[in-house]
């Protein structure tokens, strides 16, 4: 019984490892344009494409504050600070639940997101 179980586990490990190797694609061609660069993406579109809506809403508090609450508390002079909070995460300003960091978001995109949020003033 042990032998059968270990054989099955070993088989699963081999299959899962081989799938990872086969799914990775590496391009050495410097002209590869598979990821389009679009600098015209709005802050709203960036928010909708991220996981922000899992914790935030435009009008009402969910896990985190609503965009209207954020806009009421901050101004355009805080764009840099708020963009850093999106990227680095933070806690304590809106309660005990920390905001998770989003290091995959560029500073430029985070600023666009903040600018959109600040336009939500009541």
C-alpha positions as CSV (number, residue, x, y, z in Angstrom):
1,X,0.0,0.0,0.0
2,X,2.8,2.4,0.9
3,X,4.6,1.5,-2.3
4,X,1.5,2.3,-4.4
5,X,1.0,5.6,-2.6
6,X,4.6,6.7,-3.0
7,X,4.6,5.7,-6.7
8,X,1.4,7.8,-7.2
9,X,2.9,10.9,-5.4
10,X,6.2,10.5,-7.3
11,X,4.2,10.3,-10.6
12,X,2.3,13.5,-9.8
13,X,5.5,15.3,-8.9
14,X,7.1,14.3,-12.2
15,X,4.0,15.4,-14.2
16,X,3.7,18.7,-12.4
17,X,7.4,19.5,-12.9
18,X,7.3,18.6,-16.5
19,X,4.3,20.8,-17.1
20,X,6.0,23.8,-15.6
21,X,9.0,23.3,-17.8
22,X,6.9,23.0,-20.9
23,X,4.7,26.1,-20.1
24,X,7.6,28.5,-19.7
25,X,8.4,30.3,-22.9
26,X,11.5,32.4,-23.2
27,X,12.1,34.8,-26.1
28,X,15.5,35.9,-27.1
29,X,14.1,38.1,-29.9
30,X,14.4,41.7,-28.8
31,X,11.7,42.7,-31.3
32,X,9.1,40.7,-29.5
33,X,6.1,42.9,-28.9
34,X,3.7,40.4,-27.3
35,X,3.1,42.7,-24.4
36,X,1.7,46.0,-25.8
37,X,2.8,49.2,-24.1
38,X,-0.2,51.6,-23.9
39,X,0.4,54.9,-22.0
40,X,-3.2,55.9,-22.7
41,X,-4.7,53.5,-20.1
42,X,-6.8,55.5,-17.7
43,X,-6.6,55.3,-13.9
44,X,-10.1,53.8,-13.9
45,X,-9.1,51.0,-16.3
46,X,-6.0,50.3,-14.3
47,X,-8.1,49.9,-11.1
48,X,-10.6,47.7,-12.8
49,X,-7.8,45.5,-14.2
50,X,-6.2,45.1,-10.7
51,X,-7.5,43.6,-7.5
52,X,-8.5,47.0,-6.0
53,X,-12.2,46.3,-6.3
54,X,-11.9,43.3,-4.0
55,X,-11.4,45.7,-1.1
56,X,-12.6,49.1,-2.4
57,X,-15.7,50.6,-3.9
58,X,-16.4,54.0,-5.4
59,X,-19.2,54.8,-3.1
60,X,-19.2,52.6,0.0
61,X,-16.7,51.1,2.4
62,X,-15.9,47.5,1.9
63,X,-12.7,46.1,3.5
64,X,-11.0,49.4,2.8
65,X,-12.3,52.9,2.4
66,X,-14.4,54.0,-0.5
67,X,-12.8,56.1,-3.2
68,X,-15.0,59.0,-2.1
69,X,-13.7,58.7,1.5
70,X,-10.1,58.7,0.2
71,X,-10.8,61.7,-2.0
72,X,-12.4,63.6,0.9
73,X,-9.3,63.0,3.1
74,X,-6.6,63.6,0.6
75,X,-5.7,66.2,-2.1
76,X,-3.6,66.4,-5.2
77,X,-0.5,67.2,-3.1
78,X,-0.8,63.7,-1.7
79,X,-0.6,61.9,-5.1
80,X,3.0,60.8,-4.6
81,X,2.4,59.5,-1.1
82,X,-0.8,57.6,-2.1
83,X,0.9,56.1,-5.2
84,X,3.7,54.8,-2.9
85,X,1.0,53.3,-0.6
86,X,-0.5,51.4,-3.5
87,X,2.9,49.9,-4.4
88,X,4.3,49.4,-0.9
89,X,1.0,48.7,1.0
90,X,0.2,50.3,4.3
91,X,-1.9,50.1,7.5
92,X,-3.3,52.3,10.3
93,X,-4.8,55.1,8.3
94,X,-8.2,53.5,7.9
95,X,-8.4,50.8,10.6
96,X,-6.5,47.7,11.5
97,X,-6.7,45.8,8.2
98,X,-3.5,46.4,6.2
99,X,-3.6,47.2,2.5
100,X,-1.5,44.6,0.6
101,X,1.5,45.8,-1.4
102,X,1.2,45.9,-5.2
103,X,4.9,45.9,-6.3
104,X,3.9,44.9,-9.9
105,X,2.2,48.3,-10.4
106,X,4.5,51.0,-11.8
107,X,4.8,54.4,-10.1
108,X,3.3,56.0,-13.2
109,X,0.3,53.7,-13.2
110,X,-0.2,54.1,-9.4
111,X,-0.3,57.9,-9.9
112,X,-3.0,57.5,-12.6
113,X,-5.0,55.4,-10.2
114,X,-4.7,58.0,-7.4
115,X,-5.7,60.8,-9.8
116,X,-8.8,58.9,-10.7
117,X,-9.6,58.2,-7.1
118,X,-9.2,61.9,-6.1
119,X,-11.7,62.9,-8.8
120,X,-14.3,61.0,-6.9
121,X,-14.8,63.9,-4.4
122,X,-18.4,64.2,-3.2
